[in-house]
Amino acid sequence: MQIQYQDLSFEVYKRLKTMILSEEFKPGEKLKQEHIAKLLGVSRMPLHKAFQMLEDEMLVENLPRRGFYVTKIDHNLMLDVFECREVLEGLAVRRAVKVITKEDLDYLKSLFKPFCGKKKVDNKKYMEADQEFHNSLLLISGNEALKRFENVRNVLFRAYRGGLIREPVETLPEHLGIIDALENQDEKLVVQLTLEHSTKTQKVLVGKIEEETKSKFVFIGDEA
């Protein structure tokens, strides 16, 4: 009986995760347990367990006395996640440079080939390539632990829906430089380029956070 309960919870978790990532449930939306239980045809016990699993992956948050909500992706959370990814990718490229294959390199190059030499880039397609590139670095490293940082990937996946943080004209040469360093098995350079790539994005996020903070102070001052 316990095994059935665990299996059901996991199935509910997978279904809800898909719905959140596809934005059937919007960021900040309350997850009404009775409605969802009826929608999925389950009791509240496996549903609650599924919510806890989603909370562990930063997809939902449990607000005291209010219930479960889909986690909002703001610039502060994105900055936290990019700081984590910087560390993870530093380790990933150190490993990848030693084990990467020609097939891996060809795949990474193929992600950005449609955008090279183009004056106008389809931002949506570029975002998909960008995300796949960074996910692939973790996989190519061969480090099993890195593959399991699902919470970081979840936040980044949803963050990409808000649009690019920096334009392709900036990031495309950076991505290609990282690939070249991997191909040349230059560990020092690939770590440096990966760090610089992340740092530039984080600076943009810091700027956005500062702008939002200033706007709040101006709004409060106007009210006063």
N, C-alpha and C positions, 0 to 999 in steps of 0.2 A: 504493500500500500504506500509506503514511504517513497519507493522508487517511482511509482506512478505520479505522486505529488511533485517530486523533483523534476520529472520529465515534463509535466504540464507547466510548471513554473518557467522552465527554460523555453518552452514553445511560446508561451505568452511574452516572455522577455524578447525573443527574436522578432515576434510580430510587432510589438510596440516599438522596438528599436528601428525597424524598417519604417514605421509610420512617422516616427520623430525625424529621422534623417531625410525622409521625403517631404517633411513639413506638412503632413496631414494633421499633425498637432503642431501648432505654432510656438515659437519661443515665447516664454512667459505665460503660456496657456495652462490653466488648471486642469489636471487630469482627474476627472470626476469618476471615482471608483465604481459607483453603481452603474453609471452609463457604460463604462468600458467593459465591466464584467458582463453586462447584458449583450454588448456588441460582440464580444469574443466568445460568449457562451461558457464562461467559467465562474467559479465562486471567488470570493474576495481574498481567500487565503493564498492561492497561487498568484493572484494578481499583486498582492502586497509584496510577496517574495520577488516577483519580477520587477517591481518598482525599486526595491532595494538593490537589485543587480544593476539596474539602469542608473541609480544614484552613484554606485561605485564607479561607473564609467563616465560620470559628469554629464549625463544626458538629462537627468531630472534632479530636482532638489526638493528636499523635504522641509517646508517652512513650518516652524512650531505653531500648533493650533490652527493651521490653515490648510495643510495637506500637501500633496505632491504637485509640482509644477514643472513644465519643460524648462530646462535651464536657458536663461538668456545669455547670448554671446555678446558681451560688450568689449570695449577696447582693453580694459584692465585684464579681463580673463584671457583675451587673445595674447596680450603681452606675456602673461604668466606662461602660457602654453608655448609661445615661441622661444622663451628662455629655456624651457625644458627641451624643446626640439633641438636647440643649439647644442646642448650637451649630448643628447642622444645621437645626433647626426655626426658630431665630432668623433664619437666612438665608432659609429657605423662606417664612416669613410676610411678610418684607420684600418678597420678590418677588411673593408671592400677592396681597397687598393692592393691587398695581398692575394685576394681570391677571385677577383672579378674576371669573367671570361669574355671572349670576343662576342659571344651571343648577348651577354649582358650589355656590353658597350654598344652593340648595334641597336639593341632595344632602346637604351637611353637616348641615343642619337635620333632614332626614329620618332621619338616623342616631340622633338622640336624641329625636325626637318620641314614640316609644313609651314613654319613661321619664318624660316631663314630667308633673308632677302626680300621680304614682303614689306611694303610701305604701310599697309593696313592689315591688322591682325584681328581675327575673331576672338574677342576676349573670353567668351564662354569656353571655346575649345582650348584656348591657351590655359585657362584655369584648370581644366581637366588634365592637361599634360603636366602642368606644374605640380599638381597634387600627386599624380601618378609617379612623377620623378622622385619626389621626396619619400613617398611610401616605398619605392623600389630600392632606394639607398639602404633603408633598414632591412629589407629582405635580402638584398645581395650580400650584406655583411655576413650572413650565415649565423649571426648571434640569435639564438632562440629567444632569449629574454627580450631583446629589442622588438621582436615581432609581436610581443604581447602588450605593448603600451597602447592599448585600445583607447584609453581615455584621451590621450593626446591626439590620436588620429580622429576621434569623434568630434572634438572641438574644432580642429582644423577643417574637417570636412564641412561642418556647418558654417564656419567662418567664411569659407570660400563663396558661399551663397550670397554674401553681402558684397561681393565684387573683389577685384584685385586691390591689394594694398599698394603695390607699386606697378608701374606700367611695364609691358613686355619690352619696350625699348631699353629699359634699365636692366631687367632681370634676365632676358634671353642671353646676352653675352656672359652673364655670371653663371648661368646654368651650363653653357657650352664650355666655359673655362674649367668648371668642376669636372666635366666629362673628360676634357683633354688631360687634366692632371691625373685622373684615374687611369686613363689609357697609358700615360707615360710612367705610371707607378711611382709618382712623386708624392710620397706621403705628407711631407711637410707642406707642400704647396696646396694639396687638396684640402687639408685641414684648415689652412689659412683662408682659402677662398670660400670654404663652407661657412667659416666663422664670420667673414666679412659680409657674405650674402645675408646671413641671419641678422647681424648687427644693423645693417642698413634698414631692414624692415622694422626692427624694433624701434629705431629712432623715429620712423614715421608714426608708429603707434604711440610713442611717448608724446610726440607733437599733437596728435589727435586728443589724447587724454588731457594735455595742458589746455588745449583750446576749449574742451568741454568744461573743464574746471573754471576757466575764466568766464565762460558764458553763464555758468551757474551763479558766480559772484555778481556779475552784472545784473542778472535777473533779480537776485535778492536785493541788490542795491536799489534797483528801480522800484521795487515794491515798497521799500522803506521810505 
